[in-house]
Amino acid sequence: MTRTAAEDQLAWNRYWTRWAAEYDEHQLTRLSLPGEREAWSRAFGAALPPGTREVLDLGTGSGNVALLLAAVGYDVTGIDLSPGMLDEARAKLESHPHPPTFFEADATDPPFPHRSLDAIVSRYLLWTLRDAPTALRRWHELLRPGGVLVAVDGQWFEPEDDGGAAPATARQEHFAEAYDEAAVDHLDFARAGVERICAVWEEAGFVDVRADPLPELLELDRAHGVAPGHSPQLLHRFSARRAD
């Protein structure tokens, strides 16, 4: 039976909460390896203009991007719908000299006033959007004139993906259940190419839309390894701004 949008969201929240600790362990292991923190800081920092201060990290997960940006001086808030992921994020705050703020909220409709943010960032969120045009218009509203939207993501599902090999671990089995074929078919960017993603950003009102490949991150994936069920792939940094 096909799930409703609300049922999909509950299934996804359960998945991310159940595997939050394992997910974060892999992320922290990667960040401890040579070049990782610096590469991810550059991936986002290069697209944040001088004067950027207030940053919202959408779908912050276990908070690692928010923490990286806060460490270089940005005032960062991270939001997510997974309580388990937020628990992992908050567990790191005590040791952080300039900690972000984390709270539970929907990344597609963040509870912030219009024109209140200098930048909105995300990592591995675009592919999860069920109604990308509406989310992008909402994000556009939240940015101050000249504010920027920056998202790093990849094409995690091939255009004609038949599911590939059978899941090998309990986590992979749970992922295949939470993100079954019917669910993925409703995700606007899950199988979208770079050109389609940029077009939707432009339709939402953003200007100076671009997609920059990030070969440095691909080389780190090849050198340090990726999570089970994944393979190294070329990520892109999508960026744009709200017109002045």
Secondary structure, DSSP 8 states (H G I E B T S, - for coil): ----HHHHHHHHHHHHHHTHHHHHHHHHHHHTSTTHHHHHHHHHHTTS-TT--EEEEET-TTSHHHHHHHHTT-EEEEEES-HHHHHHHHTTGGG-SS--EEEE--TTS----TT-EEEEEEES-GGG-SSHHHHHHHHHHHEEEEEEEEEEE---S-TT----S---SHHHHHHHHHT-HHHHHT-TTSS--HHHHHHHHHHTT-EEEEEEE-HHHHHHHHHH---TT------EEEEEE---
